């Protein structure tokens, strides 16, 4: 079975473009070589999500892996006087999703609660550093969608001066404020457990 999917792209003005994975523009397939511009308004890319349709829709979320429900900012459907069907009156604009979701409600709205954890949940996990194992305990403060890098919420700081790296994780992940570590956030790779 081969990969099937598409990429959703929002420009800085919130216009949506969708490209099949097998016929993606060069500017999106090879970022940095050619700059992609919105076909509607020529604005630059502000957000994108790769949607994996290979195995179909997840029964829990109603979405394919990597998909995000977009919220309409403006634009609406009108009844066409010619055919009587609904059509977009103007090019619909969407809110650009925050990769680091701030509230549990936003996570649910965006279809991101795939692993069942939500903001405010208390969790623990084991971590290893320099041959020492410790159990960390803390509170989830942000949900990070699959394939995304975390954006540190205001008032917090990352765990290291170098940030969290350049590659997003395959599955939904979380930023956790660990007890006794001030406003420092951790992005654990280990399985989280409820406390």
C-alpha positions, 0 to 999 in steps of 0.5 A: 500500500502506498501513501495517500494524503494531502497537504493543507496550506494557509497563507498569512491572510487565512486562505486555504489551499489543498494539494494532493501528496502526489502533485504538490507544488515544488515550493511546498515539496522542497521548502527553501528553494522556491517561495510558495505564494497564495494563489488568491492573494499572493501572501506567504505561507503561514501554516500547513498540515500533512494529512495522512489518508492511507488508513482512513479516518480515525473513529475517535476523532473523525479525522485522518491522522495529521488533519486539523479542523479549521475555524472560519474567520470570515466568508460565508455561503450564499444561495446562487440565484442561477442554480439554487445551490450554496456557494462561497460568496467570497474566498473564505478565510480561516483562523491560522491554528496555534500549534501549541493549543492553549486550552482544552476547549481549543484542543477539542475544537481542533480535533487534537485529543487523540491520546486522551490527555488534556490541558490541566491533567496531572501526569508522570513519566520516567526520564534518564540523564547521564545514567540516572533515572528520575520520575518527573511529575507535572501538569500538561500546559499545551497540546502539540499536534503530530508533526509539529514543533512546540511553541512555548506559551507566554510566561514559560520557557523551554527546557534548554537554550537550544529549544526542542529541535527541528523535527515534530513528533509522529504522534500528538505530544504535550508540554509539561510544567514539572513540579519544582522546576519553576516555569520551565517546560518539558516535552517528554518522549516517554509514555505519560501516566496519570497521577 
